[in-house]
Amino acid sequence: MAYWLFKSEPGSWSWDDQVACGKKGTEWTGVRNYQARNMMRAMKLGDRGFFYHSVDERRIAGLVEVIALAHPDSTDDTGKWECVDIAAIGPVANVVTLDDVKAAPGLEEMVLVKNSRLSVQPVTEAEWNILCQMLGVAANG
């Protein structure tokens, strides 16, 4: 299993929006960055991710799971962009902000710290475990 972080502006697509989709989930559309697209192409069914609110909140809001492999993004007319589908697994118990992530030992090299603009990011297993502990959730989902 691999781990990821999916970033969204809560005014555009929030954790509550994601939860409202239920187990059927939704496409993670609108990604227009080749690096992020290629990461989605590498995702496998069952991979886990953090759902991250960017902009003003800058915090992890919940956990998600990849439920459909990369496929054409329904919001793209050019045919070059792809997306995966994700479904909410559950909320987090504790608030963990970007500042908390930056201050936590073992997370200094995390992509979120080094390149916070990327909308889809890999998370190492060690980072996943540290953050799950901080968030008050089981690392195995």
Secondary structure by P-SEA (a helix, b strand, c coil): cccbbbbbccccccaaaaaaaccccccccccccaaaaaaaaaccccbbbbbccccccccccbbbbbccccccccccccccbbbbbbbbcccccccccaaaaaaccccccccccccccccbbbbcaaaaaaaaaaacccccc
